[in-house]
Amino acid sequence: MKKLALVVLGATMSVAPLAMSADPAAGKAKAAICAACHGANGVSAIPLYPNLAGQKEQYLLKQMKDFKSGKRPDPVMKAQAAMLSDADMANLAAYYASLK
């Protein structure tokens, strides 16, 4: 039981600093290029592109990391994600998650 508690605590601590340090205001400033496809407020006017507003922060962060690594293949998003640091992705995820 103690080992399980340590594993859970360790996993929580490795994610918590990223979530706690995410800056939605910095994400908003970085989101200008995203608006071309995903809309100015994360709501796309084009059905082909998904809405980002109101999505869960961890989901958005995972998708961006998967695009960057190539785990989720999409040539356009891979190129966009390649320009983002881990902090940029965390900030963007925090920003879009904060929208309704």
CYANA upper distance limits for C-alpha pairs under 8 A (distance plus 0.5 A):
  1 MET  CA      5 ALA  CA      6.81
  2 LYS  CA      6 LEU  CA      6.73
  3 LYS  CA      7 VAL  CA      6.72
  4 LEU  CA      8 VAL  CA      6.68
  5 ALA  CA      9 LEU  CA      6.49
  6 LEU  CA     10 GLY  CA      6.44
  7 VAL  CA     11 ALA  CA      6.62
  8 VAL  CA     12 THR  CA      6.59
  9 LEU  CA     13 MET  CA      6.60
 10 GLY  CA     14 SER  CA      6.72
 11 ALA  CA     15 VAL  CA      7.05
 12 THR  CA     16 ALA  CA      6.36
 13 MET  CA     17 PRO  CA      7.30
 14 SER  CA     18 LEU  CA      8.24
 15 VAL  CA     19 ALA  CA      6.98
 16 ALA  CA     20 MET  CA      6.40
 17 PRO  CA     21 SER  CA      6.42
 18 LEU  CA     22 ALA  CA      6.71
 18 LEU  CA     87 ALA  CA      8.41
 18 LEU  CA     90 ALA  CA      7.45
 19 ALA  CA     90 ALA  CA      7.66
 22 ALA  CA     87 ALA  CA      7.55
 22 ALA  CA     90 ALA  CA      5.87
 22 ALA  CA     91 ASN  CA      5.29
 22 ALA  CA     94 ALA  CA      6.62
 23 ASP  CA     27 GLY  CA      6.79
 23 ASP  CA     90 ALA  CA      8.13
 23 ASP  CA     91 ASN  CA      5.38
 23 ASP  CA     94 ALA  CA      7.06
 23 ASP  CA     95 TYR  CA      7.83
 24 PRO  CA     28 LYS  CA      6.61
 24 PRO  CA     91 ASN  CA      5.82
 24 PRO  CA     92 LEU  CA      7.15
 24 PRO  CA     93 ALA  CA      8.28
 24 PRO  CA     94 ALA  CA      5.48
 24 PRO  CA     95 TYR  CA      4.51
 24 PRO  CA     96 TYR  CA      8.31
 24 PRO  CA     98 SER  CA      7.93
 25 ALA  CA     29 ALA  CA      6.92
 25 ALA  CA     91 ASN  CA      8.14
 25 ALA  CA     95 TYR  CA      7.27
 26 ALA  CA     30 LYS  CA      6.79
 26 ALA  CA     88 ASP  CA      8.34
 26 ALA  CA     91 ASN  CA      6.49
 26 ALA  CA     92 LEU  CA      8.05
 26 ALA  CA     95 TYR  CA      8.44
 27 GLY  CA     31 ALA  CA      6.49
 27 GLY  CA     88 ASP  CA      7.19
 27 GLY  CA     89 MET  CA      8.35
 27 GLY  CA     90 ALA  CA      8.28
 27 GLY  CA     91 ASN  CA      4.74
 27 GLY  CA     92 LEU  CA      4.51
 27 GLY  CA     93 ALA  CA      7.78
 27 GLY  CA     94 ALA  CA      7.40
 27 GLY  CA     95 TYR  CA      5.70
 27 GLY  CA     96 TYR  CA      8.44
 28 LYS  CA     32 ALA  CA      7.85
 28 LYS  CA     91 ASN  CA      8.40
 28 LYS  CA     92 LEU  CA      7.23
 28 LYS  CA     95 TYR  CA      6.34
 30 LYS  CA     88 ASP  CA      7.88
 30 LYS  CA     92 LEU  CA      7.49
 31 ALA  CA     35 ALA  CA      6.93
 31 ALA  CA     92 LEU  CA      7.16
 32 ALA  CA     36 ALA  CA      8.03
 32 ALA  CA     40 ALA  CA      7.91
 34 CYS  CA     38 HIS  CA      6.31
 34 CYS  CA     39 GLY  CA      7.81
 34 CYS  CA     40 ALA  CA      8.46
 35 ALA  CA     39 GLY  CA      4.78
 35 ALA  CA     40 ALA  CA      5.10
 35 ALA  CA     41 ASN  CA      7.77
 35 ALA  CA     42 GLY  CA      7.32
 36 ALA  CA     40 ALA  CA      8.00
 37 CYS  CA     44 SER  CA      7.00
 37 CYS  CA     46 ILE  CA      7.96
 37 CYS  CA     49 TYR  CA      6.68
 38 HIS  CA     42 GLY  CA      5.78
 38 HIS  CA     43 VAL  CA      6.34
 38 HIS  CA     44 SER  CA      4.92
 38 HIS  CA     45 ALA  CA      8.06
 38 HIS  CA     46 ILE  CA      8.49
 38 HIS  CA     49 TYR  CA      6.51
 38 HIS  CA     50 PRO  CA      6.96
 38 HIS  CA     51 ASN  CA      6.49
 38 HIS  CA     52 LEU  CA      7.28
 39 GLY  CA     43 VAL  CA      5.39
 39 GLY  CA     44 SER  CA      4.91
 39 GLY  CA     45 ALA  CA      6.95
 39 GLY  CA     51 ASN  CA      8.26
 40 ALA  CA     44 SER  CA      8.44
 41 ASN  CA     53 ALA  CA      7.28
 41 ASN  CA     99 LEU  CA      8.00
 42 GLY  CA     51 ASN  CA      6.07
 42 GLY  CA     52 LEU  CA      5.28
 42 GLY  CA     53 ALA  CA      5.03
 42 GLY  CA     96 TYR  CA      7.03
 42 GLY  CA     99 LEU  CA      8.19
 43 VAL  CA     50 PRO  CA      8.14
 43 VAL  CA     51 ASN  CA      5.13
 43 VAL  CA     52 LEU  CA      6.90
 43 VAL  CA     53 ALA  CA      6.60
 44 SER  CA     49 TYR  CA      6.66
 44 SER  CA     50 PRO  CA      6.86
 44 SER  CA     51 ASN  CA      5.83
 52 LEU  CA     60 LEU  CA      8.32
 52 LEU  CA     96 TYR  CA      6.35
 52 LEU  CA     97 ALA  CA      8.12
 53 ALA  CA     96 TYR  CA      5.28
 53 ALA  CA     97 ALA  CA      6.48
 53 ALA  CA     98 SER  CA      7.85
 53 ALA  CA     99 LEU  CA      5.49
 53 ALA  CA    100 LYS  CA      6.38
 54 GLY  CA     96 TYR  CA      6.60
 54 GLY  CA     97 ALA  CA      5.12
 54 GLY  CA     98 SER  CA      6.76
 54 GLY  CA     99 LEU  CA      5.60
 54 GLY  CA    100 LYS  CA      5.52
 55 GLN  CA     59 TYR  CA      7.59
 55 GLN  CA     60 LEU  CA      7.26
 55 GLN  CA     96 TYR  CA      7.31
 55 GLN  CA     97 ALA  CA      5.67
 56 LYS  CA     60 LEU  CA      6.85
 56 LYS  CA     93 ALA  CA      8.42
 56 LYS  CA     97 ALA  CA      6.00
 57 GLU  CA     61 LEU  CA      6.68
 57 GLU  CA     93 ALA  CA      5.46
 57 GLU  CA     94 ALA  CA      6.10
 57 GLU  CA     96 TYR  CA      7.95
 57 GLU  CA     97 ALA  CA      5.63
 58 GLN  CA     62 LYS  CA      6.56
 58 GLN  CA     93 ALA  CA      7.75
 59 TYR  CA     63 GLN  CA      6.74
 60 LEU  CA     64 MET  CA      6.81
 60 LEU  CA     93 ALA  CA      5.81
 60 LEU  CA     97 ALA  CA      8.50
 61 LEU  CA     65 LYS  CA      6.74
 61 LEU  CA     89 MET  CA      6.56
 61 LEU  CA     90 ALA  CA      6.56
 61 LEU  CA     92 LEU  CA      8.48
 61 LEU  CA     93 ALA  CA      5.98
 62 LYS  CA     66 ASP  CA      6.52
 63 GLN  CA     67 PHE  CA      6.64
 63 GLN  CA     72 ARG  CA      8.00
 64 MET  CA     68 LYS  CA      6.67
 64 MET  CA     81 ALA  CA      6.64
 64 MET  CA     89 MET  CA      7.15
 65 LYS  CA     69 SER  CA      6.62
 65 LYS  CA     81 ALA  CA      7.95
 65 LYS  CA     89 MET  CA      8.22
 66 ASP  CA     70 GLY  CA      6.41
 66 ASP  CA     71 LYS  CA      5.35
 66 ASP  CA     72 ARG  CA      5.56
 67 PHE  CA     71 LYS  CA      6.75
 67 PHE  CA     72 ARG  CA      5.47
 67 PHE  CA     73 PRO  CA      6.73
 67 PHE  CA     74 ASP  CA      7.29
 67 PHE  CA     77 MET  CA      6.54
 67 PHE  CA     78 LYS  CA      5.38
 67 PHE  CA     81 ALA  CA      6.80
 68 LYS  CA     77 MET  CA      8.17
 68 LYS  CA     78 LYS  CA      5.58
 68 LYS  CA     79 ALA  CA      8.09
 68 LYS  CA     81 ALA  CA      5.44
 68 LYS  CA     82 ALA  CA      5.83
 69 SER  CA     78 LYS  CA      8.21
 70 GLY  CA     74 ASP  CA      8.26
 70 GLY  CA     78 LYS  CA      7.23
 73 PRO  CA     78 LYS  CA      7.68
 74 ASP  CA     78 LYS  CA      6.32
 75 PRO  CA     79 ALA  CA      6.75
 76 VAL  CA     80 GLN  CA      6.89
 77 MET  CA     81 ALA  CA      6.38
 78 LYS  CA     82 ALA  CA      6.43
 79 ALA  CA     83 MET  CA      7.48
 80 GLN  CA     84 LEU  CA      7.78
 84 LEU  CA     88 ASP  CA      6.00
 84 LEU  CA     89 MET  CA      6.73
 85 SER  CA     89 MET  CA      6.81
 86 ASP  CA     90 ALA  CA      6.71
 87 ALA  CA     91 ASN  CA      6.54
 88 ASP  CA     92 LEU  CA      6.58
 89 MET  CA     93 ALA  CA      6.56
 90 ALA  CA     94 ALA  CA      6.64
 91 ASN  CA     95 TYR  CA      6.61
 92 LEU  CA     96 TYR  CA      6.68
 93 ALA  CA     97 ALA  CA      6.46
 94 ALA  CA     98 SER  CA      6.66
 95 TYR  CA     99 LEU  CA      7.36
